[in-house]
């Protein structure tokens, strides 16, 4: 169960996976009309998340036998189920892109190397093995802070509705965002169960933030360089520019730099807890109305 805190009604809900399916047959390659750069900014999510979330699942499975708090164990099991479904949902988008001439494999192979090799299992035992597990849990908690505030942002992004974004893609983004808000405290609580020292979590976020920013920028540039729909444009117009991000944030289709810095840095506050990121009530309300989640419930 996870606490609904920061909301009007404080209660506990049982986290569970929703076996959603999305049909990408009619998806435009640029599903945010006339904006390939911002479309590809979202496509970077689809390239990063499957490998990352599968790694979350495997790491939490290793931690689960060491957790003896029953409520936290229930949260971890729910988290594992949700993250596994997330990975599969985003993989479907990658298959769609590859089938339409935008093959992401050269980029996603590198992401798999990061999670499976660089951060994968190591031939160590004893205290070194447990410390390595906790280091990985700290990295997951740091990443989950980012996904939690992005999930809250996308649930409230009226600019996306005005943009004309493909409705199925918008449902995927908001369904995923809602579940990130719903389970936003789990990774942090697991880390604190093993090690609640400020220095551990702050160090992890100092590592995670520049890596995520670098991979995101690199991913957008990769997609723009390989997008067949913009192949006829000049070299300059096929590059992503900071002005594209600023224009997108002004239209409300991506978070702006000030908001990103503010929400990212909240993780470094000594009294930080992810329950303050977003509203569980809002997340659950969206999931109750999400076309994909409702179809899964049926």
KASULHU-V326703 format. One record per pair of residues at least 24 apart in sequence whose ideal C-beta (glycine too) atoms are under 10 Angstrom apart, sorted by sequence separation. I is the first residue (numbers start at 1). J is the second residue. If there is no record, write none. Layout:
i | j
I | J
I | J
//
This chain:
i | j
56 | 80
57 | 81
151 | 175
153 | 177
154 | 178
220 | 244
57 | 82
151 | 176
152 | 177
155 | 180
217 | 242
220 | 245
56 | 82
57 | 83
150 | 176
151 | 177
152 | 178
154 | 180
155 | 181
53 | 80
56 | 83
57 | 84
150 | 177
151 | 178
154 | 181
55 | 83
56 | 84
149 | 177
151 | 179
152 | 180
217 | 245
53 | 82
54 | 83
57 | 86
147 | 176
148 | 177
151 | 180
152 | 181
53 | 83
54 | 84
56 | 86
57 | 87
147 | 177
150 | 180
151 | 181
52 | 83
53 | 84
56 | 87
149 | 180
150 | 181
151 | 182
53 | 85
54 | 86
55 | 87
147 | 179
148 | 180
149 | 181
151 | 183
152 | 184
53 | 86
54 | 87
147 | 180
148 | 181
151 | 184
49 | 83
52 | 86
53 | 87
54 | 88
146 | 180
147 | 181
148 | 182
52 | 87
53 | 88
148 | 183
149 | 184
50 | 86
51 | 87
53 | 89
144 | 180
147 | 183
148 | 184
49 | 86
50 | 87
53 | 90
54 | 91
147 | 184
148 | 185
49 | 87
50 | 88
52 | 90
53 | 91
50 | 89
51 | 90
144 | 183
145 | 184
148 | 187
49 | 89
50 | 90
51 | 91
144 | 184
147 | 187
148 | 188
49 | 90
50 | 91
144 | 185
48 | 90
49 | 91
50 | 92
144 | 186
145 | 187
46 | 89
47 | 90
50 | 93
144 | 187
145 | 188
46 | 90
49 | 93
50 | 94
141 | 185
143 | 187
144 | 188
45 | 90
46 | 91
49 | 94
141 | 186
142 | 187
46 | 92
47 | 93
140 | 186
141 | 187
142 | 188
144 | 190
43 | 90
46 | 93
47 | 94
140 | 187
141 | 188
144 | 191
213 | 260
45 | 93
46 | 94
139 | 187
140 | 188
141 | 189
46 | 95
138 | 187
141 | 190
142 | 191
43 | 93
46 | 96
47 | 97
137 | 187
138 | 188
140 | 190
141 | 191
42 | 93
43 | 94
46 | 97
137 | 188
140 | 191
141 | 192
213 | 264
138 | 190
139 | 191
209 | 261
212 | 264
137 | 190
138 | 191
43 | 97
137 | 191
136 | 191
137 | 192
209 | 264
55 | 111
59 | 115
134 | 190
135 | 191
137 | 193
138 | 194
145 | 201
208 | 264
209 | 265
40 | 97
47 | 104
51 | 108
55 | 112
58 | 115
83 | 140
134 | 191
137 | 194
138 | 195
46 | 104
47 | 105
50 | 108
51 | 109
54 | 112
58 | 116
137 | 195
209 | 267
12 | 71
15 | 74
43 | 102
48 | 107
51 | 110
52 | 111
55 | 114
56 | 115
62 | 121
134 | 193
138 | 197
141 | 200
142 | 201
145 | 204
146 | 205
205 | 264
208 | 267
14 | 74
15 | 75
17 | 77
44 | 104
47 | 107
48 | 108
51 | 111
52 | 112
55 | 115
59 | 119
134 | 194
135 | 195
141 | 201
142 | 202
145 | 205
205 | 265
14 | 75
15 | 76
16 | 77
17 | 78
43 | 104
47 | 108
50 | 111
51 | 112
54 | 115
55 | 116
59 | 120
79 | 140
83 | 144
86 | 147
133 | 194
134 | 195
142 | 203
143 | 204
206 | 267
12 | 74
15 | 77
16 | 78
17 | 79
19 | 81
31 | 93
40 | 102
46 | 108
49 | 111
50 | 112
51 | 113
52 | 114
53 | 115
54 | 116
58 | 120
59 | 121
138 | 200
139 | 201
142 | 204
143 | 205
146 | 208
205 | 267
206 | 268
12 | 75
14 | 77
15 | 78
17 | 80
18 | 81
44 | 107
47 | 110
48 | 111
51 | 114
52 | 115
58 | 121
131 | 194
137 | 200
138 | 201
141 | 204
142 | 205
145 | 208
146 | 209
204 | 267
205 | 268
14 | 78
15 | 79
17 | 81
18 | 82
21 | 85
47 | 111
51 | 115
55 | 119
66 | 130
83 | 147
130 | 194
131 | 195
137 | 201
138 | 202
139 | 203
140 | 204
141 | 205
142 | 206
145 | 209
13 | 78
15 | 80
16 | 81
17 | 82
20 | 85
50 | 115
51 | 116
55 | 120
79 | 144
130 | 195
135 | 200
138 | 203
139 | 204
142 | 207
143 | 208
202 | 267
15 | 81
16 | 82
17 | 83
19 | 85
20 | 86
27 | 93
48 | 114
134 | 200
138 | 204
139 | 205
142 | 208
143 | 209
146 | 212
201 | 267
202 | 268
15 | 82
17 | 84
18 | 85
21 | 88
22 | 89
29 | 96
44 | 111
48 | 115
52 | 119
62 | 129
63 | 130
66 | 133
137 | 204
138 | 205
141 | 208
142 | 209
201 | 268
202 | 269
205 | 272
3 | 71
17 | 85
20 | 88
21 | 89
22 | 90
24 | 92
29 | 97
62 | 130
66 | 134
135 | 203
136 | 204
139 | 207
140 | 208
143 | 211
202 | 270
1 | 70
2 | 71
17 | 86
19 | 88
20 | 89
23 | 92
24 | 93
27 | 96
135 | 204
138 | 207
139 | 208
142 | 211
143 | 212
1 | 71
2 | 72
19 | 89
22 | 92
27 | 97
62 | 132
63 | 133
134 | 204
138 | 208
142 | 212
198 | 268
202 | 272
1 | 72
21 | 92
22 | 93
24 | 95
25 | 96
29 | 100
62 | 133
63 | 134
198 | 269
201 | 272
2 | 74
3 | 75
24 | 96
28 | 100
29 | 101
135 | 207
139 | 211
198 | 270
1 | 74
2 | 75
23 | 96
24 | 97
27 | 100
29 | 102
63 | 136
1 | 75
22 | 96
59 | 133
62 | 136
63 | 137
198 | 272
24 | 99
62 | 137
2 | 78
24 | 100
60 | 136
93 | 169
1 | 78
2 | 79
59 | 136
60 | 137
63 | 140
58 | 136
59 | 137
93 | 172
188 | 267
56 | 136
59 | 139
60 | 140
92 | 172
55 | 136
56 | 137
59 | 140
192 | 273
90 | 172
56 | 139
89 | 172
55 | 139
56 | 140
188 | 272
189 | 273
55 | 140
163 | 248
188 | 273
189 | 274
86 | 172
89 | 175
90 | 176
188 | 274
189 | 275
52 | 139
53 | 140
56 | 143
89 | 176
187 | 274
188 | 275
52 | 140
55 | 143
56 | 144
163 | 251
165 | 253
185 | 273
186 | 274
86 | 175
159 | 248
162 | 251
163 | 252
184 | 273
185 | 274
188 | 277
53 | 143
85 | 175
86 | 176
159 | 249
162 | 252
163 | 253
184 | 274
185 | 275
52 | 143
85 | 176
159 | 250
160 | 251
161 | 252
162 | 253
183 | 274
184 | 275
185 | 276
159 | 251
160 | 252
161 | 253
184 | 276
185 | 277
86 | 179
159 | 252
160 | 253
181 | 274
184 | 277
53 | 147
82 | 176
85 | 179
86 | 180
158 | 252
159 | 253
160 | 254
184 | 278
48 | 143
52 | 147
157 | 252
158 | 253
159 | 254
185 | 280
83 | 179
156 | 252
157 | 253
181 | 277
182 | 278
184 | 280
82 | 179
83 | 180
114 | 211
157 | 254
180 | 277
181 | 278
183 | 280
49 | 147
82 | 180
157 | 255
180 | 278
181 | 279
182 | 280
153 | 252
181 | 280
184 | 283
79 | 179
82 | 182
83 | 183
154 | 254
178 | 278
181 | 281
182 | 282
183 | 283
78 | 179
82 | 183
114 | 215
153 | 254
154 | 255
177 | 278
181 | 282
182 | 283
45 | 147
81 | 183
153 | 255
178 | 280
181 | 283
182 | 284
79 | 182
80 | 183
83 | 186
180 | 283
181 | 284
78 | 182
79 | 183
82 | 186
83 | 187
111 | 215
150 | 254
178 | 282
179 | 283
182 | 286
45 | 150
78 | 183
110 | 215
150 | 255
178 | 283
179 | 284
181 | 286
182 | 287
79 | 185
80 | 186
149 | 255
153 | 259
177 | 283
178 | 284
181 | 287
76 | 183
79 | 186
153 | 260
178 | 285
179 | 286
75 | 183
78 | 186
79 | 187
107 | 215
110 | 218
111 | 219
175 | 283
178 | 286
179 | 287
77 | 186
110 | 219
174 | 283
177 | 286
178 | 287
75 | 185
76 | 186
79 | 189
149 | 259
150 | 260
153 | 263
178 | 288
75 | 186
76 | 187
79 | 190
107 | 218
108 | 219
149 | 260
152 | 263
175 | 286
178 | 289
179 | 290
42 | 154
74 | 186
75 | 187
107 | 219
110 | 222
174 | 286
175 | 287
178 | 290
76 | 189
149 | 262
150 | 263
174 | 287
72 | 186
75 | 189
76 | 190
107 | 221
108 | 222
146 | 260
149 | 263
176 | 290
179 | 293
75 | 190
104 | 219
107 | 222
148 | 263
149 | 264
171 | 286
174 | 289
175 | 290
178 | 293
106 | 222
107 | 223
174 | 290
175 | 291
176 | 292
72 | 189
73 | 190
76 | 193
146 | 263
149 | 266
175 | 292
42 | 160
71 | 189
72 | 190
104 | 222
145 | 263
146 | 264
149 | 267
171 | 289
172 | 290
174 | 292
175 | 293
104 | 223
107 | 226
145 | 264
148 | 267
171 | 290
174 | 293
69 | 189
72 | 192
102 | 222
106 | 226
171 | 291
172 | 292
69 | 190
72 | 193
102 | 223
145 | 266
146 | 267
170 | 291
171 | 292
175 | 296
38 | 160
67 | 189
104 | 226
142 | 264
145 | 267
156 | 278
171 | 293
42 | 165
46 | 169
53 | 176
67 | 190
103 | 226
155 | 278
156 | 279
168 | 291
66 | 190
69 | 193
102 | 226
153 | 277
155 | 279
167 | 291
168 | 292
38 | 163
68 | 193
101 | 226
102 | 227
142 | 267
149 | 274
152 | 277
153 | 278
39 | 165
43 | 169
46 | 172
60 | 186
64 | 190
67 | 193
97 | 223
101 | 227
102 | 228
141 | 267
148 | 274
151 | 277
152 | 278
156 | 282
38 | 165
39 | 166
42 | 169
45 | 172
49 | 176
60 | 187
63 | 190
66 | 193
67 | 194
100 | 227
101 | 228
102 | 229
145 | 272
148 | 275
149 | 276
150 | 277
151 | 278
152 | 279
155 | 282
32 | 160
35 | 163
45 | 173
59 | 187
63 | 191
66 | 194
100 | 228
101 | 229
148 | 276
149 | 277
150 | 278
155 | 283
34 | 163
35 | 164
97 | 226
100 | 229
145 | 274
148 | 277
149 | 278
33 | 163
34 | 164
35 | 165
39 | 169
42 | 172
60 | 190
63 | 193
97 | 227
101 | 231
144 | 274
147 | 277
148 | 278
152 | 282
155 | 285
32 | 163
33 | 164
42 | 173
45 | 176
56 | 187
59 | 190
63 | 194
146 | 277
152 | 283
155 | 286
31 | 163
32 | 164
33 | 165
145 | 277
151 | 283
154 | 286
31 | 164
32 | 165
33 | 166
141 | 274
144 | 277
31 | 165
32 | 166
31 | 166
151 | 286
28 | 164
30 | 166
31 | 167
28 | 165
31 | 168
32 | 169
28 | 166
31 | 169
32 | 170
27 | 166
31 | 170
26 | 166
27 | 168
28 | 169
24 | 166
26 | 168
27 | 169
25 | 168
24 | 168
23 | 168
24 | 169
22 | 168
22 | 169
24 | 172
22 | 171
22 | 172
20 | 171
20 | 172
22 | 175
20 | 175
20 | 176
18 | 175
20 | 179
18 | 178
52 | 212
18 | 179
17 | 179
16 | 179
52 | 215
15 | 179
48 | 212
16 | 182
15 | 182
48 | 215
15 | 183
44 | 212
47 | 215
48 | 216
13 | 182
47 | 216
13 | 183
15 | 186
44 | 215
45 | 216
48 | 219
44 | 216
47 | 219
44 | 217
46 | 219
44 | 218
45 | 219
41 | 216
44 | 219
47 | 222
41 | 217
43 | 219
44 | 220
47 | 223
43 | 220
44 | 221
4 | 182
41 | 219
42 | 220
44 | 222
40 | 219
41 | 220
43 | 222
44 | 223
2 | 182
5 | 185
40 | 220
43 | 223
2 | 183
39 | 220
40 | 221
2 | 184
3 | 185
38 | 220
40 | 222
41 | 223
2 | 185
37 | 220
40 | 223
2 | 186
36 | 220
37 | 221
39 | 223
40 | 224
43 | 227
39 | 224
3 | 189
37 | 223
40 | 226
2 | 189
36 | 223
37 | 224
40 | 227
36 | 224
39 | 227
37 | 227
39 | 229
40 | 230
36 | 227
36 | 229
37 | 230
36 | 230
30 | 227
36 | 233
29 | 227
29 | 228
30 | 229
41 | 240
29 | 229
30 | 230
37 | 237
40 | 240
28 | 229
29 | 230
36 | 237
37 | 238
36 | 238
37 | 239
38 | 240
37 | 240
41 | 244
89 | 292
36 | 240
37 | 241
40 | 244
41 | 245
37 | 243
38 | 244
37 | 244
38 | 245
41 | 248
36 | 244
37 | 245
35 | 244
38 | 247
37 | 247
38 | 248
37 | 248
38 | 249
42 | 253
85 | 296
35 | 247
41 | 253
42 | 254
35 | 248
38 | 251
41 | 254
39 | 253
38 | 253
32 | 248
35 | 251
38 | 254
37 | 254
35 | 253
32 | 251
35 | 254
32 | 253
32 | 254
6 | 273
13 | 280
20 | 287
5 | 273
6 | 274
7 | 275
12 | 280
13 | 281
5 | 274
6 | 275
11 | 280
18 | 287
22 | 291
23 | 292
3 | 273
5 | 275
6 | 276
10 | 280
11 | 281
13 | 283
20 | 290
22 | 292
4 | 275
5 | 276
6 | 277
7 | 278
8 | 279
9 | 280
13 | 284
20 | 291
21 | 292
3 | 275
6 | 278
7 | 279
9 | 281
18 | 290
20 | 292
2 | 275
6 | 279
7 | 280
8 | 281
19 | 292
20 | 293
22 | 295
5 | 279
6 | 280
7 | 281
18 | 292
19 | 293
20 | 294
21 | 295
4 | 279
5 | 280
6 | 281
7 | 282
18 | 293
20 | 295
21 | 296
4 | 280
7 | 283
18 | 294
19 | 295
20 | 296
3 | 280
4 | 281
7 | 284
18 | 295
19 | 296
20 | 297
2 | 280
18 | 296
19 | 297
4 | 283
17 | 296
18 | 297
4 | 284
//
